[in-house]
Amino acid sequence: MGQHATIGADADDAVDDTGRGDAAGDAVRADGDATLRTETVDLSDGREVAYSVRGPADGSAVVLHHGTPGSRLFAALLADAAVDAGIRIVTPDRPGYGRSSPPPDGWGWNEWREDLTRVLRAESIDRAGIVGFSGGGPFAVAAAESDRAARLALVSAVVPPSDEGLAGLARIPYAIRLLFPLFGRVASILGPDAVVSQYTDRSVSPAVARATAADFHEALSGGLLGSGASAVERESRSFANDPVDPDRIALPVRVWHGTRDDNAPIAPVEAFADACGGTLRSVDADHLGTLLDRGSEVLRWVAPE
């Protein structure tokens, strides 16, 4: 696929027809001879953060922030590109998603920086590039304030405050906590294409479709009123009410955003990039299409030298 971030042929063997992972939960293959490695780290308040790792142990480190909803399995979409570039890609389940514990009351993306620092220490990472996709954007911005952050890349990112999409839906009590598990059950019946259609209009390979669906299902694996749907609701309310502050960013910033992105508006991203002295690279693509087209480019730019 040229510059497209792809999943290797064996990805199909690791995910069943519903888009869920196999019994091990982590066998979304990035190539023919290795899988994403899942680890957990204990936090000082008794919570756990789970994360996946892919790529050489001595490679430049990049932290990938998944979307809303999402999980550590999102890394499968960039795993081949990371290996090709000699990059170690670390992708945490944010609190409340996948295998990570739900956060305490009042927790938000500014508190995320401390949680992520524990992950980086566990992996002996002193410097890392920071990437935020979609709803992971604000968390990536917060992480970029760490003295361990080298560069910040935003891809199809939500930049709060925003009343678009999930942020507007989160104003309706319990709407997200009921809607997302329901959609998850429907998607399990209809198959991976039902999930992919929420992110892109393009036709993608079966491997990409199944990896995208596996990420979605893992994010909401907590059940009908589980922590995954609650995490979507919590994050979406923050998107509407808690603005990011570009003046607090003191490192190189580059933004990739699709001109046909209906999931995340481009205007707030343009304003953010301008305010923090970053560079915006517009892409003739939609939400997920931007990541698929430019994923390799993003990783190579953001990785510490």
Residue frames as qw, qx, qy, qz and C-alpha x, y, z in Angstrom:
[[0.000, 0.882, 0.471, 0.000, 0.00, 0.00, 0.00],
 [0.363, 0.639, -0.070, 0.675, 2.95, 2.38, -0.28],
 [0.049, 0.364, -0.437, 0.821, 2.75, 4.93, 2.51],
 [0.694, -0.440, -0.216, -0.528, -0.41, 3.45, 3.99],
 [0.278, -0.376, 0.784, -0.408, -0.14, 2.00, 7.50],
 [0.737, 0.047, -0.519, -0.430, -1.14, -1.63, 7.05],
 [0.733, -0.353, 0.514, -0.273, -1.79, -4.81, 8.95],
 [0.016, 0.382, -0.885, -0.266, 0.12, -7.90, 7.89],
 [0.578, -0.014, -0.643, -0.503, -1.66, -10.85, 6.32],
 [0.402, -0.135, -0.870, 0.251, -1.74, -12.80, 9.58],
 [0.227, -0.066, 0.353, -0.905, -3.99, -10.21, 11.25],
 [0.683, -0.082, -0.354, -0.634, -6.97, -12.11, 9.89],
 [0.656, -0.051, -0.747, 0.093, -5.94, -15.18, 11.86],
 [0.247, 0.000, -0.627, 0.739, -6.00, -13.27, 15.12],
 [0.326, 0.132, 0.277, -0.894, -9.51, -11.79, 15.06],
 [0.291, 0.313, 0.904, 0.014, -12.78, -13.61, 14.67],
 [0.126, 0.486, 0.621, 0.602, -15.73, -12.60, 12.49],
 [0.232, -0.871, -0.430, 0.054, -17.14, -10.25, 15.14],
 [0.244, 0.808, -0.197, 0.499, -13.92, -8.24, 15.21],
 [0.640, -0.716, 0.234, -0.151, -13.04, -9.48, 18.71],
 [0.133, 0.634, -0.760, 0.049, -9.60, -10.84, 19.54],
 [0.705, -0.006, -0.706, -0.066, -8.93, -14.51, 20.25],
 [0.730, -0.562, -0.387, 0.037, -8.98, -16.07, 23.70],
 [0.619, -0.152, -0.213, 0.740, -5.69, -14.43, 24.64],
 [0.032, -0.909, -0.336, 0.245, -7.17, -11.04, 23.82],
 [0.182, -0.820, 0.264, 0.474, -3.95, -9.67, 22.37],
 [0.603, -0.057, 0.660, 0.445, -3.23, -11.58, 19.19],
 [0.475, 0.854, 0.140, -0.162, -3.82, -8.81, 16.69],
 [0.781, -0.093, 0.288, 0.546, -0.82, -9.57, 14.53],
 [0.096, 0.873, -0.154, -0.452, 1.32, -6.85, 13.06],
 [0.402, 0.573, -0.642, -0.314, 3.33, -9.24, 10.90],
 [0.849, 0.069, -0.472, -0.225, 3.92, -12.94, 10.43],
 [0.686, 0.081, -0.623, 0.368, 6.21, -13.61, 13.38],
 [0.210, -0.047, -0.545, 0.810, 5.20, -11.40, 16.32],
 [0.217, -0.734, -0.608, -0.211, 2.23, -9.97, 18.18],
 [0.146, -0.736, 0.146, -0.645, 1.53, -6.88, 20.21],
 [0.485, -0.077, -0.728, 0.479, 2.90, -7.43, 23.70],
 [0.402, -0.744, -0.226, -0.482, 0.56, -6.41, 26.52],
 [0.431, 0.026, -0.608, 0.666, 1.89, -5.24, 29.89],
 [0.361, -0.830, -0.355, -0.235, 0.36, -3.59, 32.95],
 [0.335, 0.287, -0.430, 0.788, 1.77, -1.09, 35.40],
 [0.392, -0.649, -0.612, 0.222, 0.51, -0.40, 38.94],
 [0.060, 0.692, 0.013, 0.720, -0.27, 3.19, 39.89],
 [0.136, 0.197, -0.625, 0.743, 0.15, 4.74, 43.34],
 [0.518, -0.106, 0.236, -0.815, -3.62, 4.87, 43.95],
 [0.560, -0.005, 0.799, -0.217, -4.08, 1.14, 43.34],
 [0.727, 0.576, 0.082, -0.366, -5.23, 1.39, 39.69],
 [0.648, -0.111, 0.604, 0.450, -3.64, -0.41, 36.77],
 [0.439, 0.711, -0.191, -0.515, -2.86, 0.85, 33.29],
 [0.804, 0.100, 0.542, 0.222, -2.54, -1.74, 30.53],
 [0.261, 0.793, -0.296, -0.463, -0.58, -1.02, 27.37],
 [0.926, 0.280, 0.205, 0.151, 0.71, -2.72, 24.25],
 [0.222, -0.735, 0.472, 0.433, 4.25, -2.60, 22.90],
 [0.854, 0.422, 0.273, 0.135, 5.44, -3.30, 19.36],
 [0.431, 0.848, -0.235, 0.200, 8.80, -2.78, 17.74],
 [0.710, 0.233, -0.476, 0.465, 12.46, -3.16, 18.71],
 [0.597, -0.675, -0.333, 0.277, 13.35, -2.72, 22.38],
 [0.482, -0.370, 0.068, 0.791, 16.19, -0.38, 21.44],
 [0.252, 0.537, 0.490, 0.638, 14.13, 1.63, 18.94],
 [0.057, -0.150, 0.129, -0.979, 13.07, 5.24, 19.35],
 [0.021, 0.402, 0.856, -0.325, 9.92, 5.33, 21.48],
 [0.246, -0.208, -0.282, -0.903, 6.56, 6.70, 20.38],
 [0.187, 0.278, 0.791, -0.513, 3.44, 6.79, 22.55],
 [0.187, -0.237, -0.630, -0.715, 0.23, 6.39, 20.55],
 [0.291, 0.178, 0.562, -0.753, -3.03, 7.69, 22.05],
 [0.095, 0.332, 0.889, 0.300, -6.08, 5.83, 20.74],
 [0.220, -0.345, -0.302, -0.861, -9.41, 7.42, 19.86],
 [0.325, 0.048, 0.610, -0.721, -12.70, 7.65, 21.78],
 [0.811, -0.485, 0.321, -0.063, -13.51, 4.81, 22.22],
 [0.636, 0.584, -0.500, 0.061, -10.34, 2.81, 21.72],
 [0.869, -0.462, 0.174, 0.032, -7.74, 0.58, 23.32],
 [0.385, -0.616, 0.600, 0.336, -4.16, -0.64, 23.19],
 [0.673, 0.226, 0.667, 0.225, -5.15, -2.78, 20.17],
 [0.366, 0.906, 0.080, -0.195, -5.31, 0.41, 18.09],
 [0.270, -0.696, 0.556, 0.365, -1.53, 0.01, 17.74],
 [0.683, 0.144, 0.679, 0.225, -2.11, -2.75, 15.17],
 [0.487, 0.833, 0.264, -0.004, -2.93, -0.07, 12.59],
 [0.182, 0.923, -0.337, 0.040, 0.59, 1.37, 12.82],
 [0.800, -0.443, 0.393, 0.098, 2.54, -1.69, 13.92],
 [0.828, 0.317, 0.260, 0.383, 4.06, -2.54, 10.53],
 [0.282, 0.873, -0.039, 0.396, 5.05, 1.08, 9.97],
 [0.474, -0.817, 0.306, -0.117, 6.68, 1.18, 13.42],
 [0.869, -0.198, 0.382, 0.244, 8.72, -1.98, 12.76],
 [0.682, 0.579, 0.188, 0.406, 9.79, -0.72, 9.34],
 [0.101, 0.888, -0.130, 0.428, 11.02, 2.54, 10.92],
 [0.568, 0.115, -0.612, 0.538, 12.76, 0.84, 13.86],
 [0.269, -0.443, 0.200, -0.831, 10.34, 2.45, 16.30],
 [0.197, -0.231, -0.899, 0.316, 9.02, 1.00, 19.57],
 [0.334, -0.391, -0.259, -0.817, 5.37, 1.99, 19.75],
 [0.105, -0.175, -0.818, 0.538, 3.66, 2.06, 23.17],
 [0.349, -0.346, -0.406, -0.770, -0.14, 2.29, 23.23],
 [0.068, 0.030, 0.784, -0.617, -1.92, 2.49, 26.60],
 [0.244, -0.615, -0.715, -0.227, -5.52, 1.66, 27.37],
 [0.084, -0.431, 0.209, -0.874, -6.63, 4.96, 28.85],
 [0.144, 0.026, 0.792, -0.593, -8.38, 4.61, 32.24],
 [0.595, 0.298, 0.398, -0.632, -11.73, 2.88, 31.86],
 [0.720, 0.489, -0.315, -0.378, -10.93, 1.27, 28.52],
 [0.694, 0.342, -0.632, 0.035, -9.84, -2.29, 27.81],
 [0.770, -0.226, -0.527, 0.279, -7.83, -3.66, 30.73],
 [0.220, 0.278, -0.343, 0.870, -7.08, -0.34, 32.46],
 [0.175, -0.489, -0.726, 0.449, -8.86, 0.47, 35.72],
 [0.009, 0.855, 0.388, 0.345, -11.51, 3.21, 35.74],
 [0.304, 0.356, -0.298, 0.832, -10.19, 6.53, 37.06],
 [0.167, -0.449, -0.638, 0.603, -11.25, 8.28, 40.28],
 [0.123, 0.882, 0.454, -0.018, -13.84, 11.06, 40.24],
 [0.050, -0.953, 0.081, 0.287, -12.55, 14.27, 38.74],
 [0.593, -0.269, 0.548, 0.524, -9.83, 12.58, 36.70],
 [0.543, 0.804, 0.113, -0.215, -9.13, 14.15, 33.32],
 [0.807, 0.499, -0.069, 0.307, -6.52, 14.54, 30.67],
 [0.036, 0.836, -0.403, 0.371, -4.30, 16.75, 32.83],
 [0.694, -0.477, 0.502, -0.198, -4.02, 13.84, 35.29],
 [0.950, 0.311, 0.028, 0.004, -3.18, 11.53, 32.41],
 [0.375, 0.771, -0.458, 0.233, 0.37, 12.88, 32.23],
 [0.378, -0.556, 0.666, -0.322, 1.21, 11.34, 35.62],
 [0.902, 0.046, 0.384, -0.192, -0.31, 7.96, 34.68],
 [0.787, 0.600, -0.122, 0.074, 1.66, 7.90, 31.44],
 [0.048, 0.783, -0.575, 0.233, 4.89, 8.74, 33.25],
 [0.677, -0.332, 0.623, -0.210, 4.53, 5.49, 35.21],
 [0.905, 0.370, 0.209, -0.029, 4.17, 3.59, 31.94],
 [0.500, 0.787, -0.314, 0.179, 7.28, 5.22, 30.50],
 [0.283, -0.668, 0.643, -0.244, 9.26, 4.42, 33.62],
 [0.855, -0.073, 0.488, -0.160, 8.16, 0.80, 33.45],
 [0.843, 0.494, 0.148, 0.152, 9.49, 0.62, 29.87],
 [0.602, -0.434, 0.172, 0.648, 12.68, 2.56, 30.78],
 [0.405, 0.639, 0.379, 0.533, 11.77, 5.29, 28.28],
 [0.335, -0.453, -0.180, 0.806, 13.40, 8.67, 28.92],
 [0.183, 0.407, -0.200, -0.872, 12.25, 10.37, 25.70],
 [0.375, 0.357, 0.848, 0.112, 9.27, 9.63, 23.50],
 [0.147, -0.095, -0.393, -0.903, 7.38, 11.12, 20.62],
 [0.293, 0.324, 0.694, -0.572, 3.70, 11.70, 21.42],
 [0.162, -0.122, -0.664, -0.719, 0.89, 10.94, 18.94],
 [0.342, 0.289, 0.629, -0.635, -2.81, 11.60, 19.47],
 [0.085, -0.182, -0.767, -0.609, -5.50, 10.26, 17.14],
 [0.368, -0.558, -0.578, -0.468, -9.10, 11.55, 17.25],
 [0.559, -0.769, -0.143, -0.275, -10.29, 11.67, 20.89],
 [0.826, -0.278, -0.124, 0.475, -6.76, 10.87, 22.00],
 [0.380, 0.659, 0.019, 0.648, -5.72, 14.36, 20.89],
 [0.324, -0.838, 0.102, -0.427, -6.31, 16.21, 24.19],
 [0.872, -0.461, 0.129, 0.100, -4.54, 13.46, 26.14],
 [0.780, 0.260, 0.067, 0.565, -1.57, 13.68, 23.79],
 [0.107, 0.799, -0.041, 0.590, -1.49, 17.45, 24.31],
 [0.622, -0.740, 0.147, -0.207, -1.39, 16.92, 28.08],
 [0.930, -0.165, 0.135, 0.299, 1.33, 14.29, 27.70],
 [0.593, 0.592, 0.011, 0.545, 3.37, 16.73, 25.60],
 [0.218, -0.892, 0.167, -0.358, 3.91, 18.88, 28.69],
 [0.893, -0.407, 0.111, 0.159, 6.05, 16.12, 30.21],
 [0.079, -0.822, 0.509, 0.244, 9.83, 16.57, 30.21],
 [0.576, -0.115, 0.784, 0.203, 9.97, 13.11, 28.61],
 [0.607, 0.673, 0.415, -0.077, 8.09, 14.29, 25.50],
 [0.475, -0.194, 0.416, 0.751, 10.17, 15.04, 22.39],
 [0.151, 0.011, -0.425, -0.892, 7.59, 16.02, 19.75],
 [0.441, 0.341, 0.635, -0.535, 3.80, 16.13, 19.44],
 [0.127, 0.004, -0.713, -0.689, 1.87, 14.81, 16.43],
 [0.487, 0.298, 0.535, -0.623, -1.91, 15.08, 16.15],
 [0.053, 0.001, -0.830, -0.556, -3.81, 13.04, 13.56],
 [0.370, -0.446, -0.636, -0.509, -7.52, 13.62, 12.85],
 [0.303, -0.154, -0.688, 0.641, -7.60, 15.01, 16.36],
 [0.269, -0.828, -0.458, -0.178, -10.37, 16.51, 18.46],
 [0.340, 0.155, -0.300, 0.878, -9.23, 19.84, 19.90],
 [0.241, -0.732, -0.625, 0.128, -11.57, 21.05, 22.68],
 [0.452, 0.251, 0.653, -0.554, -13.74, 22.87, 23.34],
 [0.202, 0.041, -0.736, -0.645, -16.06, 21.23, 20.83],
 [0.601, 0.135, 0.435, -0.657, -19.80, 20.66, 20.62],
 [0.585, 0.345, -0.560, -0.475, -19.45, 18.29, 17.67],
 [0.626, 0.116, -0.766, -0.090, -20.34, 14.59, 17.65],
 [0.613, -0.286, -0.697, 0.239, -19.88, 12.81, 20.96],
 [0.166, -0.011, -0.386, 0.907, -19.46, 16.05, 22.88],
 [0.439, -0.153, -0.129, -0.876, -23.02, 17.04, 22.02],
 [0.722, -0.203, -0.607, -0.261, -24.38, 13.56, 22.70],
 [0.470, -0.052, -0.690, 0.549, -22.72, 13.50, 26.12],
 [0.190, -0.170, 0.231, -0.939, -25.05, 16.28, 27.26],
 [0.744, -0.207, -0.299, -0.560, -27.96, 13.82, 27.18],
 [0.502, -0.474, 0.638, -0.341, -27.97, 11.79, 30.44],
 [0.682, -0.118, 0.720, -0.053, -26.88, 8.17, 29.96],
 [0.712, 0.614, -0.058, -0.335, -27.15, 8.46, 26.17],
 [0.370, 0.638, -0.674, -0.042, -23.58, 7.33, 25.50],
 [0.295, -0.311, 0.859, -0.280, -23.56, 4.64, 28.20],
 [0.715, 0.275, 0.556, -0.322, -26.57, 3.05, 26.53],
 [0.636, 0.699, -0.119, -0.306, -25.82, 3.79, 22.87],
 [0.209, 0.670, -0.705, -0.100, -22.26, 2.49, 22.60],
 [0.374, -0.164, 0.903, -0.130, -22.80, -0.95, 24.16],
 [0.694, 0.465, 0.432, -0.339, -25.90, -1.31, 21.98],
 [0.529, 0.750, -0.314, -0.243, -23.94, -0.41, 18.88],
 [0.101, -0.533, 0.840, 0.005, -21.22, -2.81, 19.99],
 [0.583, 0.095, 0.782, -0.197, -23.70, -5.67, 20.05],
 [0.671, 0.667, 0.159, -0.281, -25.09, -4.72, 16.64],
 [0.280, 0.773, -0.545, -0.163, -21.54, -4.47, 15.24],
 [0.381, -0.322, 0.865, -0.054, -20.78, -7.94, 16.59],
 [0.679, 0.375, 0.607, -0.170, -23.62, -9.25, 14.46],
 [0.553, 0.816, 0.040, -0.164, -23.00, -7.15, 11.33],
 [0.870, 0.122, 0.068, 0.472, -19.22, -7.58, 11.41],
 [0.511, -0.348, 0.014, 0.786, -16.16, -5.29, 11.24],
 [0.213, 0.382, 0.412, 0.800, -17.44, -3.18, 8.34],
 [0.286, -0.819, -0.461, -0.189, -20.13, -1.75, 10.63],
 [0.533, -0.690, -0.075, 0.483, -17.42, -0.32, 12.89],
 [0.487, -0.055, 0.333, 0.805, -15.15, 0.89, 10.08],
 [0.124, 0.645, 0.525, 0.542, -18.02, 2.82, 8.48],
 [0.337, -0.884, -0.284, 0.157, -18.09, 5.10, 11.53],
 [0.478, -0.649, 0.217, 0.550, -14.56, 6.28, 10.74],
 [0.087, -0.391, 0.573, 0.715, -14.13, 6.20, 6.98],
 [0.722, 0.470, 0.135, -0.490, -16.08, 5.96, 3.72],
 [0.361, 0.586, -0.672, -0.272, -13.27, 4.22, 1.89],
 [0.976, -0.008, -0.186, -0.113, -12.89, 0.53, 1.25],
 [0.190, -0.717, 0.657, -0.137, -10.19, -0.96, 3.49],
 [0.454, 0.233, -0.858, -0.051, -8.59, -4.40, 3.59],
 [0.770, -0.423, -0.430, -0.209, -10.25, -7.09, 5.71],
 [0.662, -0.106, -0.462, 0.580, -7.24, -6.99, 8.05],
 [0.069, 0.205, -0.174, 0.961, -7.59, -3.26, 8.68],
 [0.554, -0.403, -0.283, -0.672, -11.34, -3.64, 9.15],
 [0.806, -0.343, -0.482, 0.030, -10.94, -6.42, 11.67],
 [0.511, -0.018, -0.401, 0.760, -8.19, -4.65, 13.58],
 [0.153, -0.312, 0.018, -0.938, -10.34, -1.50, 13.78],
 [0.706, -0.402, -0.340, -0.474, -13.28, -3.54, 15.04],
 [0.752, -0.186, -0.529, 0.347, -11.11, -5.40, 17.55],
 [0.242, 0.144, -0.303, 0.910, -9.97, -2.07, 18.98],
 [0.422, -0.350, -0.124, -0.827, -13.57, -0.85, 19.28],
 [0.804, -0.338, -0.434, -0.228, -14.85, -4.03, 20.96],
 [0.643, -0.069, -0.508, 0.568, -11.91, -4.17, 23.38],
 [0.020, 0.287, -0.190, 0.938, -12.59, -0.56, 24.41],
 [0.591, -0.277, -0.006, -0.757, -16.17, -1.43, 25.38],
 [0.563, 0.045, -0.826, -0.008, -15.48, -4.83, 26.87],
 [0.049, -0.123, 0.680, -0.721, -16.85, -3.89, 30.28],
 [0.050, 0.420, 0.897, -0.132, -20.47, -4.89, 29.52],
 [0.062, 0.752, 0.586, 0.297, -23.81, -3.09, 29.08],
 [0.179, -0.969, -0.037, -0.165, -23.02, -0.32, 31.56],
 [0.861, -0.166, -0.063, 0.477, -19.33, -1.08, 31.73],
 [0.380, -0.686, 0.051, 0.619, -16.42, 1.25, 32.23],
 [0.412, 0.089, 0.522, 0.742, -15.72, 1.59, 28.49],
 [0.025, 0.718, 0.535, 0.445, -19.00, 3.36, 27.76],
 [0.387, -0.863, -0.226, 0.235, -18.57, 5.45, 30.90],
 [0.515, -0.365, 0.251, 0.734, -15.12, 6.46, 29.68],
 [0.251, 0.416, 0.536, 0.690, -16.58, 7.61, 26.35],
 [0.195, -0.860, -0.436, -0.179, -19.14, 9.70, 28.21],
 [0.514, -0.724, -0.050, 0.458, -16.54, 11.20, 30.55],
 [0.474, -0.142, 0.367, 0.788, -14.13, 12.08, 27.75],
 [0.164, 0.564, 0.569, 0.576, -16.86, 13.50, 25.54],
 [0.269, -0.904, -0.328, 0.048, -18.06, 15.85, 28.26],
 [0.513, -0.572, 0.150, 0.622, -14.49, 17.05, 28.67],
 [0.410, 0.237, 0.503, 0.723, -14.30, 17.72, 24.94],
 [0.028, -0.788, -0.474, -0.392, -17.22, 20.13, 25.33],
 [0.410, -0.893, -0.176, -0.063, -16.15, 21.81, 28.55],
 [0.636, -0.636, 0.217, 0.379, -12.37, 21.68, 29.06],
 [0.544, 0.826, -0.150, 0.001, -10.30, 23.62, 26.52],
 [0.848, -0.057, 0.002, 0.527, -6.69, 22.74, 25.80],
 [0.140, -0.946, 0.082, 0.281, -4.07, 25.45, 26.25],
 [0.804, 0.504, -0.024, 0.315, -1.64, 25.75, 23.32],
 [0.032, 0.890, -0.321, 0.324, 0.51, 28.21, 25.29],
 [0.694, -0.552, 0.450, -0.110, 1.67, 25.35, 27.52],
 [0.936, 0.229, 0.191, 0.185, 3.25, 23.46, 24.61],
 [0.100, -0.885, 0.387, 0.240, 6.98, 24.07, 24.28],
 [0.516, -0.224, 0.755, 0.338, 8.06, 21.44, 21.77],
 [0.159, 0.187, -0.615, -0.749, 7.70, 20.89, 18.01],
 [0.540, 0.338, 0.627, -0.448, 4.11, 20.25, 16.91],
 [0.171, 0.159, -0.672, -0.703, 2.84, 18.88, 13.62],
 [0.565, 0.273, 0.546, -0.556, -0.79, 18.18, 12.76],
 [0.055, 0.001, -0.826, -0.560, -2.24, 15.96, 10.03],
 [0.391, 0.374, 0.585, -0.604, -5.95, 16.46, 9.35],
 [0.305, 0.304, 0.795, 0.427, -8.26, 15.41, 6.57],
 [0.169, 0.060, -0.145, -0.973, -10.12, 18.00, 4.54],
 [0.594, -0.191, -0.525, -0.578, -13.04, 15.53, 4.40],
 [0.255, -0.048, -0.850, 0.459, -13.05, 14.65, 8.10],
 [0.456, -0.517, -0.345, -0.637, -16.67, 14.59, 9.31],
 [0.721, -0.421, -0.518, 0.188, -15.76, 13.19, 12.74],
 [0.484, -0.576, -0.154, 0.640, -13.47, 16.00, 13.92],
 [0.322, 0.932, 0.165, 0.029, -13.73, 19.54, 12.51],
 [0.731, 0.248, -0.039, 0.635, -10.56, 21.00, 11.07],
 [0.021, 0.850, 0.021, 0.526, -11.04, 24.64, 12.21],
 [0.619, -0.768, 0.143, -0.082, -10.11, 24.08, 15.89],
 [0.885, -0.104, 0.185, 0.414, -7.06, 22.11, 14.78],
 [0.480, 0.618, 0.095, 0.615, -5.92, 24.94, 12.52],
 [0.248, -0.883, 0.058, -0.394, -6.33, 27.42, 15.38],
 [0.817, -0.543, 0.159, 0.108, -4.41, 25.18, 17.78],
 [0.819, 0.158, 0.155, 0.529, -1.52, 24.64, 15.37],
 [0.256, 0.756, 0.046, 0.600, -1.27, 28.36, 14.73],
 [0.454, -0.842, 0.060, -0.284, -1.40, 29.25, 18.43],
 [0.795, -0.513, 0.279, 0.167, 1.39, 26.88, 19.44],
 [0.069, 0.762, -0.531, -0.364, 3.58, 27.58, 16.41],
 [0.636, -0.044, 0.764, 0.096, 2.97, 24.16, 14.91],
 [0.167, 0.281, -0.633, -0.702, 2.55, 23.03, 11.32],
 [0.706, 0.280, 0.475, -0.444, -0.72, 21.82, 9.80],
 [0.007, 0.219, -0.821, -0.528, -0.58, 19.31, 6.95],
 [0.695, 0.250, 0.227, -0.634, -3.98, 18.97, 5.35],
 [0.214, -0.113, 0.939, 0.244, -4.74, 15.62, 3.74],
 [0.564, 0.087, -0.349, -0.743, -7.30, 14.81, 1.06],
 [0.399, -0.082, -0.912, 0.049, -8.88, 12.12, 3.21],
 [0.588, -0.619, -0.245, -0.460, -11.48, 11.48, 5.89],
 [0.568, -0.721, 0.287, -0.273, -11.05, 10.62, 9.59],
 [0.853, -0.277, 0.422, 0.133, -9.45, 7.18, 9.56],
 [0.767, 0.578, 0.118, 0.252, -8.21, 7.64, 6.00],
 [0.082, 0.919, -0.311, 0.228, -5.78, 10.32, 7.17],
 [0.598, -0.569, 0.561, -0.063, -4.15, 7.89, 9.59],
 [0.890, 0.155, 0.413, 0.120, -4.01, 5.11, 7.01],
 [0.604, 0.755, 0.032, 0.253, -2.46, 7.39, 4.39],
 [0.180, 0.821, -0.328, 0.431, 0.03, 9.23, 6.61],
 [0.830, -0.555, 0.018, -0.051, 0.73, 6.90, 9.54],
 [0.859, 0.038, -0.011, 0.510, 4.27, 6.03, 8.46],
 [0.290, 0.631, -0.024, 0.719, 5.08, 9.69, 7.86],
 [0.488, -0.775, 0.007, -0.401, 3.73, 10.62, 11.29],
 [0.896, -0.410, 0.010, 0.167, 5.84, 8.02, 13.10],
 [0.742, 0.223, 0.000, 0.632, 9.04, 8.93, 11.31],
 [0.089, 0.714, -0.032, 0.694, 8.59, 12.62, 12.10],
 [0.557, -0.725, 0.025, -0.405, 7.56, 12.30, 15.74],
 [0.924, -0.211, -0.196, 0.251, 10.14, 9.72, 16.88],
 [0.352, -0.879, 0.242, 0.214, 13.01, 11.18, 18.95],
 [0.645, 0.670, -0.353, 0.098, 16.26, 11.43, 17.03]]
